[in-house]
Amino acid sequence: MKFKPAKQNPSAAIGGLILLSILLLAIFGTLLTPYNAFDLNFEEKLQPPNSKHVFGTDEFGRDLFTRVVYG
């Protein structure tokens, strides 16, 4: 089986970009999130997604996007 370069194989290029983005998010994730994943903020509990919290907040007021990135 002969392997094609990523230019000729779009699936390999897309897979490589996904893998690269996951790797960069794992390395630089703490720099991209404005909140601490473990801080409780009961005043902002169960907020829907908005400009302040992209994925919203959980029952303890923690930012869900931050928790997903940390996870």
Sequence and secondary structure as in RCSB ss.txt:
>XXXX:A:sequence
MKFKPAKQNPSAAIGGLILLSILLLAIFGTLLTPYNAFDLNFEEKLQPPNSKHVFGTDEFGRDLFTRVVYG
>XXXX:A:secstr
     TTT HHHHHHHHHHHHHHHHHHHHHHH SS TT   GGGTT  S SSSTT B TT  BHHHHHHH 
